[in-house]
Amino acid sequence: MKSRDRIMAVTFALCMATSLFAQSAKPVVLATDELKQSIPSTYFFRGQSATVQARNSGGLRIGKDSLIIAALVDTGGYATDVKQKYQGLLITEVKINIGGSSLAPGEYGFGFNADGKFRVMDVGANDLLATDIKSDDSLKRPVPLKFSEENGEYRLYAGRKYVVIKVE
């Protein structure tokens, strides 16, 4: 009976260790090929579907099976007030932290806004979080959108502007 209890205890400990390892796996910036397979061609937000700009996208892989992806979308058909806040999609399969605010797994709209804030909105364009945008003036070749690892931080860039995204 005691050996059975030990086996169960060891099995439980291994399961817990595996679970913790999977949750704490270091994110990896997605390669272009992986990104192309993950980005949707259109995205529904605020009552409309918009074309996704796959060339202006980025992503992170967390562990074996989880992704965080972001991409710019064509906002031509949206009302001016929505276009001022909404520039892209953010899909996360894990809980993340942006600027000190937690964000549950889900699909969202985002924008790097003229007021110096990065906003994340639900599918109805309701603000969920807003945080200050940082600027990286030393960035040599800014692009419209990308993920990058800088000194252990994972940054979502729009040109030289960025926010830090942490996996919780």
N, C-alpha and C positions, 0 to 999 in steps of 0.2 A: 504494500500500500504506500509506503514512503517513497519508493522509487517512482511510482506513478505520479505522486504529488510533485516530486522533483522534475520529472519530465514536463508536467504541465506548467510548472513555474518557469522552466527554461524556455519552453515554447512561448509563453506569454511575454517573457523578457525580450526574446528575439522579435516577436511581432511588434512590441512597443519601440524597440530600437529601429526596426525597419520603417515604422511609421514616422518616427522623429527624423530619421535620415531623409525620407522622401519629402517631408515638409521643409526641412532646412537645406535642401539641395541648392547649391549656388546657381543663380540664373545664368544663362548663356545667351548672348545676342544671336538671334537667328540668322543663318546664312540666307542668301538671296533665294536659293532653290527651295528651302523650307518655307520661307516667307510666301513665295508665290503659291504654294499649295494651301496655305492657311488663310489668305486674305479673301474675303467675299468679293464678288464683282459688283454688287449693289448693297446698299445699306438703308434700312427703313428708320426714319427719324422724323418726328413731328408731322406725321400724316403723309409723308412723301418718301419715295425711294430715290436715292441719289447714287450716281456712279462713283465707285471707289477708285482712287488713283493709286493703283498697285505700285507704281514707280516711286511714290511718295509714301512709303510705309516702313514700319519697323516692328520688331517683336523680340520677345524673350521666351526662352524655354526654361521651365522650372521643373527639375526632375525629369522623369521619363515621359510623362503624359500631359503636363499642363503648360498652357501658353498665356502670354499677355501680348496682344497685338494692337497696333494703332496705325491708322492710315488717314490721309486727307481725302475728302470727298468733294465732288462738284456741287456747290451750293447755289447754283444759278436760279433755280426755281423757288427758293425759299424767300419769305418775307424779310425785309431789311433788318428788323429787330432780331430775327433768328440768325441771319447771316453774320451779324456783328458778334454773336457769341459762339456760333457753331462752325467748326472747320473740319472736324474729323470724327472718326469712330474710335472707341476704346473698348476692347473686349478682353476681359480677364477671367481666367478659370480658377484663380486663387485670390484670397483676400490680400489686398495691397494697401499701402499707405502712401499718400501724396501730400506733402507739405504738412504733415502732422494729423491728417484726417484719414480715417479708415474707409475703404471702399470694398464692399462685398463682391464676390464673383458676379459677373453680369455683363450686359452690353450697354454702352453709354455713348453719348456725344461729348465732345470736348472742344475747347477753343483757347488759343493764346490770344487774349483780348487786349484791346488798345489801352485799357485802364491799368495795365500791368499785372493782371490776374490771369491765372490758368483756371478755367472753369470746367467742371464735369457735370453733365446733366443727364437726367433720365430720358427715356424715349419720348416723353411729352415736352421736352425742353425746360423742365423744372430744374433749377440749380440744386445740386447735391453737395458740392464743395467748391470752394474758391481758395486759391493760395497764391502768394506772390511769385512772379516769374523771376528767375535769375538770368544773368547774361554772362556769356563766355566770350569775351573780346579776343581771347587768344586762339580761338578756333580758326584753323587755317582754311578749311573749305566748307563753309556752311551749306547745308542742303535744306530743301523745304521741310523734311521730316525724317528723323532717324532715332534709333536707340543706340546708346553708347555706354560702355563701362569706363568710368573715370575714377581711379583711386578707390575701387571697391563700391562706388555708387553707380546706380543705373539711372541714366538720364534720358528723358524724352526731349529731343531737340526739335525746335522749329526755327531754322536759321541759326542764329546765335543765342536765341532764348531757350531756356530749358526749365524743367522741373525734375526733381529727384523722385523716383518710384522705388519703394522698398516692399519686398514680399514679407507679409506677416506670418 
